[in-house]
Amino acid sequence: MVIEQHNDPLTRFRAQDLDAAMADARRKQGVVTPMFDVIAPRYDAFTRLFSFGMDAVWKRDLIEAVVSRSVGAHRALDVACGTGDLGFSLAAQVPSLHVVGVDPSAGMLALAAARATREHTERVTFHLGEFAALPADPASIDVLTAGYGFRNVPDLDAAVRECARVIKPGGTLGSLDFFLPPNAIWRALFLWYLRASGNIVGWWWHRTPAIYGYIARSIASFVTADEFTALLQQHGFTVVSTRRMLFGGTALHLAVRQGTS
């Protein structure tokens, strides 16, 4: 699989007015994609670093929750797949599954494809794409996972609607993401930590503080875990469980598509 990289994504990112782009759904993807192209080689290291290693635990818990409902499943999408962590874990634990990882970042997919080659697996493949237009027919997907994906989309409502389109009735959606904490004091401390740590690492690794400081910005403009639950329900999902971590700053949602096959 050959994936072409964007030309000079760091220059593209630096040229953006980040606050203005975050406030404009039409421009948000133009910030997010080059940013992830730049940080791709160190993305996994950064998520482990600033979560104090909890990222790996949260992803493991997400996979365990999804696997428990995936007996006999055949088709899975891992949306906003990044370097493929969730997709590879899911395929390893459910031998019947073929997993397609979808991400708008060519940089991320290049690393994921290289890992697939190293691990000699043909049951995990990758596709350049976005939440707004998933590469699947209606009601054709048994399992859909998204790790830190919904928070980065330009239109959250449209992203959830697209997931509802492709997942079979009775199919499973598993999401892990950061959310806006409901408590005002904890929210301020949480965002301060993410902003400070992101700016430091962004300067240290890329001489561009905002490239990781983006995470705090994205959370500040996102919904709470309860609001995300309500949105899933509005689009035809039954939310089986919501597990909140970090006092609501992180949450794992497990939902089932309503309807009959």
Secondary structure, DSSP 8 states (H G I E B T S, - for coil): ------SSHHHHHHTS-HHHHHT-HHHHHHHHHHHHHHHHHHHHHHHHHHTTTHHHHHHHHHHHHHHTT-TT--EEEEET-TTSHHHHHHHHH-TT-EEEEEES-HHHHHHHHHHHHHTT-SSEEEEE--GGG-SS-TT-EEEEEEES-GGG-S-HHHHHHHHHHHEEEEEEEEEEEE---SSHHHHHHHHHHHHHHHHHHHHHHHS-THHHHHHHHHHHTS--HHHHHHHHHHTTEEEEEEEEEGGGTEEEEEEEE-S--
